[in-house]
Amino acid sequence: MSVNTTIHHYKNVPVNSVRYSVYLEMSDAAEPFQPKAGLAYNSPGLSLYYTKNRTAPVPVALVDLTSAQDVWTSGGVKEVDSVNLPGLVRFDLPNDVFKGDQKSSEVLVTIKATGFRTLTVRIPLVDNVQDASPKGVVSAVPYAGWKNQTVRTDN
């Protein structure tokens, strides 16, 4: 991984979620951790890829959103507010990103653009957001004084 890469841990997302948007802060490559305004779907060098366990990276075709309040559009990109929230960008991830595959407990999304710090986002996939169990992990129900146990059910 490049020295100019930030890894961000995102909140848990239910497996098979659809029409899902993530809001991420993009920063300046020259001044790490300084938010940088101006990212658009057609920014030079902009690319978004996602990958899951044992799969090749999948490119996402990016499109412009009219506003940050638009309805979800696969591959949609829009900076929320370049003055009040510089660098905060909405990305509409394709439905396939969160599709269950019986082998992945997370998805990794990488965003690159010229002049921006590369951002890799780790998004845990969960079966049930209420108990936040990672996909393929089941929390056993306590039984007569037993403590909660976590049992792995995936390979």
Backbone bond lengths (Angstrom), bond angles and torsions (degrees), N, CA, C in turn:
res aa  C-N    CA-C-N  psi(-1)  N-CA   C-N-CA  omega(-1)  CA-C   N-CA-C  phi
1 M - - - 1.439 - - 1.524 108.36 -
2 S 1.286 116.50 139.44 1.462 123.51 -178.35 1.529 111.65 -64.42
3 V 1.335 115.89 150.05 1.461 121.18 175.23 1.526 109.58 -63.11
4 N 1.317 116.70 -26.24 1.460 121.99 -177.73 1.535 111.49 -94.22
5 T 1.337 116.29 38.19 1.457 121.73 -179.63 1.519 109.92 -121.60
6 T 1.311 116.24 136.42 1.458 121.98 173.91 1.519 107.67 -108.60
7 I 1.338 117.15 134.32 1.460 121.41 175.04 1.522 107.37 -105.81
8 H 1.320 115.39 125.23 1.463 122.17 -176.86 1.524 107.94 -116.70
9 H 1.320 117.20 135.17 1.460 121.82 176.33 1.524 107.92 -99.95
10 Y 1.327 115.47 118.73 1.458 121.85 -176.66 1.525 109.46 -94.54
11 K 1.309 116.21 167.74 1.466 120.68 179.12 1.528 110.98 -68.36
12 N 1.323 116.28 163.82 1.458 122.17 177.86 1.524 110.37 -64.77
13 V 1.332 115.36 140.97 1.460 121.72 178.52 1.528 107.80 -126.51
14 P 1.335 118.20 132.80 1.459 120.23 179.33 1.531 111.86 -64.03
15 V 1.325 115.82 140.30 1.460 121.62 174.41 1.524 108.15 -57.49
16 N 1.311 116.57 143.67 1.466 124.85 178.83 1.528 113.64 68.21
17 S 1.335 116.98 20.72 1.468 119.63 173.55 1.524 109.33 -63.06
18 V 1.312 116.34 147.04 1.463 121.29 177.78 1.525 109.39 -127.25
19 R 1.335 115.11 156.11 1.470 122.37 178.57 1.531 111.01 52.69
20 Y 1.331 116.00 53.52 1.463 121.75 -174.30 1.524 110.77 -105.26
21 S 1.313 116.03 129.60 1.466 122.62 177.07 1.518 109.36 -111.37
22 V 1.330 116.25 142.50 1.461 120.96 172.52 1.520 107.85 -117.38
23 Y 1.310 115.76 144.57 1.459 122.43 177.79 1.521 106.97 -112.72
24 L 1.334 115.76 117.49 1.457 121.30 -174.49 1.513 110.58 -128.09
25 E 1.322 115.66 145.77 1.460 120.37 177.83 1.522 109.27 -93.46
26 M 1.322 115.43 120.41 1.459 121.54 176.99 1.524 108.30 -92.51
27 S 1.333 115.82 140.92 1.461 119.00 -177.99 1.523 111.05 -123.05
28 D 1.310 114.57 165.48 1.460 124.00 -176.61 1.525 110.11 -74.44
29 A 1.327 117.12 134.16 1.463 121.10 178.24 1.521 111.41 -66.21
30 A 1.327 117.17 -34.53 1.467 121.34 -177.86 1.523 112.41 -79.43
31 E 1.322 117.12 -27.92 1.463 121.85 -179.40 1.527 108.49 -126.96
32 P 1.339 116.59 82.41 1.466 120.13 -176.40 1.526 112.60 -51.07
33 F 1.304 114.17 139.69 1.457 124.47 177.15 1.525 113.47 71.64
34 Q 1.333 117.76 8.13 1.461 121.60 171.68 1.521 106.97 -95.21
35 P 1.331 118.83 118.66 1.461 120.06 178.28 1.527 110.31 -56.02
36 K 1.328 115.32 142.19 1.466 119.98 -179.72 1.522 109.43 -126.27
37 A 1.310 116.21 121.69 1.461 122.38 178.59 1.525 109.94 -80.18
38 G 1.328 115.59 163.05 1.455 120.86 170.15 1.512 116.93 105.59
39 L 1.334 119.27 2.08 1.462 119.25 179.49 1.530 109.41 -74.81
40 A 1.332 115.86 130.87 1.467 122.56 177.52 1.524 108.42 -134.17
41 Y 1.323 116.78 166.69 1.463 121.34 -176.77 1.526 112.30 -57.67
42 N 1.347 117.30 -25.69 1.462 121.19 -177.34 1.531 112.48 -109.69
43 S 1.330 117.23 20.93 1.470 120.58 177.50 1.529 109.64 -61.66
44 P 1.341 117.52 144.94 1.468 120.76 179.97 1.529 111.63 -55.15
45 G 1.322 114.67 130.34 1.459 121.07 175.82 1.512 115.77 73.87
46 L 1.347 118.42 5.96 1.466 119.72 -177.28 1.524 110.78 -69.51
47 S 1.325 115.19 127.69 1.465 121.41 174.24 1.519 108.81 -144.79
48 L 1.316 115.59 149.50 1.455 122.56 176.67 1.521 106.97 -134.04
49 Y 1.326 115.34 124.22 1.462 122.29 177.75 1.517 108.34 -125.93
50 Y 1.338 115.54 152.21 1.459 118.83 170.95 1.519 108.56 -132.84
51 T 1.320 115.16 154.99 1.455 120.48 177.12 1.522 109.25 -147.96
52 K 1.317 114.37 154.25 1.461 121.87 175.86 1.526 107.56 -123.99
53 N 1.311 116.29 -178.58 1.455 122.35 -179.54 1.532 111.61 -54.64
54 R 1.308 116.41 123.08 1.471 124.32 176.41 1.529 113.69 57.33
55 T 1.319 116.90 37.50 1.462 120.00 175.26 1.520 109.67 -128.69
56 A 1.309 115.87 152.80 1.464 120.94 176.78 1.528 109.08 -72.33
57 P 1.329 117.66 150.33 1.465 120.04 176.31 1.531 111.29 -59.26
58 V 1.319 115.93 139.39 1.464 122.46 -178.86 1.528 108.61 -111.96
59 P 1.355 117.74 122.14 1.467 119.15 177.73 1.531 110.36 -75.74
60 V 1.323 115.66 148.35 1.465 121.29 177.64 1.522 107.87 -113.17
61 A 1.340 116.58 126.06 1.469 121.22 175.62 1.527 107.64 -72.27
62 L 1.329 116.36 124.26 1.464 121.33 -175.62 1.523 111.44 -97.52
63 V 1.337 115.51 141.54 1.465 121.75 179.99 1.526 109.22 -134.56
64 D 1.320 115.79 158.32 1.459 121.55 -179.41 1.520 110.55 -82.12
65 L 1.318 115.88 140.07 1.456 121.72 169.24 1.526 107.05 -100.97
66 T 1.314 117.52 143.46 1.460 121.33 179.27 1.521 110.94 -62.71
67 S 1.328 115.84 -40.43 1.467 120.91 177.98 1.521 108.51 -150.37
68 A 1.318 116.17 167.73 1.465 120.72 178.29 1.527 111.57 -70.37
69 Q 1.336 116.98 -10.25 1.462 121.13 179.23 1.530 112.45 -99.22
70 D 1.334 117.61 2.49 1.467 121.46 178.70 1.522 111.55 -57.93
71 V 1.335 115.28 161.08 1.458 119.78 171.62 1.523 108.27 -66.81
72 W 1.323 116.67 157.54 1.455 122.75 -179.03 1.531 110.18 -59.19
73 T 1.328 115.97 136.26 1.461 123.05 175.21 1.518 107.23 -137.75
74 S 1.321 117.57 123.96 1.465 120.71 -178.39 1.527 110.86 -51.48
75 G 1.332 116.48 124.43 1.462 121.57 -179.51 1.514 114.35 81.89
76 G 1.326 117.36 5.13 1.462 120.93 -178.85 1.520 112.69 -64.71
77 V 1.336 115.79 141.33 1.470 122.45 179.43 1.523 108.24 -136.42
78 K 1.347 116.40 133.79 1.461 119.91 175.45 1.522 109.88 -160.32
79 E 1.333 115.30 129.73 1.459 119.54 172.68 1.527 107.34 -70.18
80 V 1.324 116.73 136.21 1.460 121.47 -174.59 1.526 111.68 -69.64
81 D 1.329 117.95 -52.25 1.464 122.14 -178.59 1.524 107.53 -164.23
82 S 1.332 116.74 105.58 1.467 121.11 -173.39 1.527 113.51 -67.72
83 V 1.339 117.69 -18.87 1.466 120.70 -179.38 1.530 111.24 -92.70
84 N 1.323 116.36 -53.15 1.464 120.56 -174.75 1.525 114.21 -86.47
85 L 1.324 117.33 -26.50 1.466 122.51 179.61 1.529 109.26 -135.02
86 P 1.331 118.38 61.75 1.467 120.36 -175.84 1.527 111.61 -59.30
87 G 1.323 114.67 133.90 1.455 120.38 177.49 1.512 115.35 87.32
88 L 1.337 118.82 -11.71 1.463 120.45 179.30 1.528 108.49 -80.64
89 V 1.337 115.47 118.38 1.460 121.22 -173.66 1.525 109.82 -125.24
90 R 1.320 115.33 137.17 1.471 121.73 174.71 1.522 108.19 -92.11
91 F 1.327 115.91 129.60 1.461 122.65 174.85 1.523 107.38 -121.04
92 D 1.343 117.38 124.03 1.465 122.00 176.52 1.527 107.60 -93.16
93 L 1.330 115.98 107.43 1.462 120.42 -176.31 1.526 110.75 -82.08
94 P 1.345 117.42 140.41 1.466 120.87 179.05 1.531 111.08 -59.37
95 N 1.316 116.86 151.45 1.461 121.58 -179.46 1.526 112.54 -58.52
96 D 1.338 118.10 -32.62 1.467 121.16 -179.33 1.525 112.88 -62.52
97 V 1.326 117.77 -22.26 1.471 120.98 179.98 1.528 110.62 -57.20
98 F 1.323 117.19 -38.52 1.462 121.28 -173.60 1.528 113.27 -104.30
99 K 1.322 116.97 5.74 1.459 121.27 -179.52 1.528 109.96 -65.83
100 G 1.329 116.34 131.66 1.465 121.22 179.87 1.520 111.41 -65.86
101 D 1.342 115.69 140.88 1.464 119.52 179.52 1.525 112.35 -134.63
102 Q 1.302 118.68 9.48 1.461 125.39 177.04 1.528 114.93 66.79
103 K 1.341 118.28 3.50 1.464 118.48 179.05 1.521 113.37 -134.28
104 S 1.321 117.92 -7.22 1.464 120.37 -176.31 1.524 111.32 -113.56
105 S 1.332 115.58 130.55 1.459 120.46 176.11 1.527 110.98 -105.57
106 E 1.332 115.63 1.15 1.462 120.33 177.94 1.519 109.29 -158.45
107 V 1.315 114.69 163.13 1.461 121.46 173.78 1.527 106.32 -126.33
108 L 1.320 115.86 142.04 1.461 121.47 176.66 1.516 108.21 -111.01
109 V 1.324 115.76 129.13 1.461 122.40 179.23 1.524 107.08 -117.38
110 T 1.333 116.80 128.36 1.468 120.98 178.49 1.522 109.50 -119.55
111 I 1.339 114.89 130.75 1.464 122.07 -179.60 1.522 107.83 -121.31
112 K 1.335 115.29 127.67 1.465 121.40 178.65 1.518 108.83 -128.31
113 A 1.336 116.21 146.42 1.464 121.86 173.68 1.522 107.96 -159.39
114 T 1.311 116.21 146.60 1.456 121.93 178.56 1.528 110.26 -58.28
115 G 1.334 116.36 128.32 1.459 121.48 178.52 1.517 114.81 85.33
116 F 1.349 116.58 -6.09 1.460 121.36 179.15 1.522 109.23 -112.33
117 R 1.311 115.95 149.41 1.457 121.75 175.03 1.531 107.98 -69.16
118 T 1.337 117.22 134.56 1.462 120.92 176.78 1.525 108.81 -63.89
119 L 1.322 115.73 135.46 1.460 121.32 -178.51 1.518 109.25 -120.64
120 T 1.330 116.69 122.96 1.458 121.88 172.76 1.519 107.33 -111.75
121 V 1.326 115.35 128.63 1.460 121.60 -176.03 1.524 109.11 -115.84
122 R 1.325 116.07 125.67 1.466 122.28 176.56 1.524 106.92 -97.22
123 I 1.351 115.92 118.69 1.467 120.87 -178.79 1.531 108.55 -116.52
124 P 1.339 117.97 108.26 1.463 120.24 177.38 1.530 110.84 -66.94
125 L 1.329 115.94 136.19 1.463 121.64 175.43 1.519 107.72 -98.88
126 V 1.313 116.72 128.60 1.458 120.47 -177.51 1.520 110.35 -125.04
127 D 1.339 115.04 149.98 1.456 120.42 176.09 1.518 110.75 -76.57
128 N 1.324 116.22 -33.94 1.458 121.23 -174.52 1.522 108.44 -141.73
129 V 1.324 116.95 111.27 1.464 120.97 -178.33 1.526 111.03 -64.30
130 Q 1.331 117.99 -28.88 1.468 121.17 -177.67 1.520 112.12 -61.34
131 D 1.353 117.35 -41.18 1.465 118.36 179.64 1.527 111.67 -104.47
132 A 1.344 116.72 -2.00 1.466 123.20 175.95 1.518 113.22 55.55
133 S 1.338 117.16 29.47 1.459 119.30 176.50 1.514 109.51 -72.52
134 P 1.343 118.16 128.46 1.457 119.25 175.40 1.516 110.12 -58.73
135 K 1.333 116.28 151.22 1.453 121.53 179.59 1.521 109.22 -53.99
136 G 1.326 116.84 132.22 1.454 120.97 178.71 1.517 113.53 86.61
137 V 1.320 118.12 2.17 1.462 121.50 178.02 1.520 107.57 -118.06
138 V 1.313 116.11 130.71 1.454 120.82 -177.96 1.522 108.66 -115.09
139 S 1.318 117.72 131.71 1.464 120.98 174.05 1.516 107.60 -87.85
140 A 1.329 116.26 120.02 1.458 120.55 -179.26 1.524 109.77 -70.59
141 V 1.317 116.10 145.88 1.461 121.41 177.99 1.528 108.12 -75.97
142 P 1.346 118.58 134.10 1.459 119.38 178.86 1.529 110.60 -62.87
143 Y 1.317 116.65 141.82 1.454 120.40 -176.89 1.527 109.25 -132.09
144 A 1.303 117.71 117.67 1.465 125.08 174.47 1.524 113.16 41.01
145 G 1.318 116.30 61.24 1.455 119.65 174.53 1.520 114.69 91.05
146 W 1.317 118.06 -7.74 1.462 119.27 177.18 1.512 108.56 -70.33
147 K 1.301 115.46 151.46 1.462 119.67 173.97 1.524 108.36 -84.99
148 N 1.352 116.00 156.00 1.466 119.55 175.26 1.517 109.27 -56.00
149 Q 1.299 115.88 140.59 1.453 121.79 177.43 1.511 108.11 -125.32
150 T 1.301 115.97 152.53 1.450 120.82 173.71 1.516 107.23 -113.93
151 V 1.316 115.26 127.92 1.452 120.93 -177.30 1.513 108.45 -119.51
152 R 1.323 117.50 125.21 1.465 120.71 177.56 1.521 108.34 -77.39
153 T 1.326 115.54 132.61 1.457 119.40 179.60 1.517 112.50 -117.17
154 D 1.343 117.34 -2.35 1.464 118.89 179.04 1.524 109.35 -99.36
155 N 1.334 115.68 169.66 1.474 120.13 -178.92 1.492 111.41 -91.05
